[in-house]
């Protein structure tokens, strides 16, 4: 059977844990053929981002067009864009297949002044304006986008309000990740320390996806991998909420699988391919 195709438009992570490297691994893990357009090249490892070189915007567009003129891309995932210019126009149909049905955007697709943050440290990108169908942000990014202090996003109710505010900007679905929830200085609730809730705002209202927190420093690329996993699910024809639920479960298993790894001195990568088997229940949670 011919596989479905997804495209990642993102930066390269020389350490291999995040960026388009993580995206392609996540696509492959879901049985989706991955293509890519490189927006920037970074010099980074598990401890730091040491340098960034942005690609010429016209060449980013050339890469996107090269893929879309030959392959039927079912979903597009955007990550580090480096500059808003390449995505100011939507990819058009090029004769060999339909324009991508789904866009899955890491961080924001609405406000051009936002700088996304990598766990290793250092601002990486500015958001752009693609035709966003689904956007996701971690707590710090969501706080900046909503114009609030991150400390105010200390509950799923606050996360839900922020998600709805972001959805009002034009995205059909918004995911606000709760992975950083327990890191807030005033998060003293034991349940908060053990859980990792994500809040989903969509056409049918709010869903809270609960999961058990995996205690590990090997969490580099979780945001990229989650967004790419959702894009893969959408490319496979999953409905958005199911794609989000399955992606959360996948990242939970990948975190657990890599929890004992010793790759690098900082935030290590996750186990994209299940090299270390993890219980199916990890990361799986029904909406509440």
SULGICOR-V722457 format. One record per run of one state. SS is the DSSP state (H for helix, E for strand, L for the rest). FROM is the first residue (numbers start at 0). TO is the last residue. Records with the same first field share a line. If there is no record, write none. Layout:
BEGIN
SS->FROM-TO ; FROM-TO
END
This chain:
BEGIN
L->0-3 ; 13-17 ; 29-31 ; 44-47 ; 54-55 ; 68-71 ; 78-83 ; 87-100 ; 106-113 ; 117-121 ; 126-132 ; 137-137 ; 146-148 ; 152-154 ; 167-171 ; 176-179 ; 183-188 ; 195-196 ; 202-203 ; 209-210 ; 212-218 ; 220-220 ; 235-238 ; 258-267 ; 269-285 ; 287-287
E->4-12 ; 32-43 ; 48-53 ; 72-77 ; 101-105 ; 114-116 ; 122-125 ; 133-136 ; 172-175 ; 194-194 ; 197-201 ; 204-208 ; 211-211 ; 219-219 ; 268-268 ; 286-286
H->18-28 ; 56-67 ; 84-86 ; 138-145 ; 149-151 ; 155-166 ; 180-182 ; 189-193 ; 221-234 ; 239-257
END
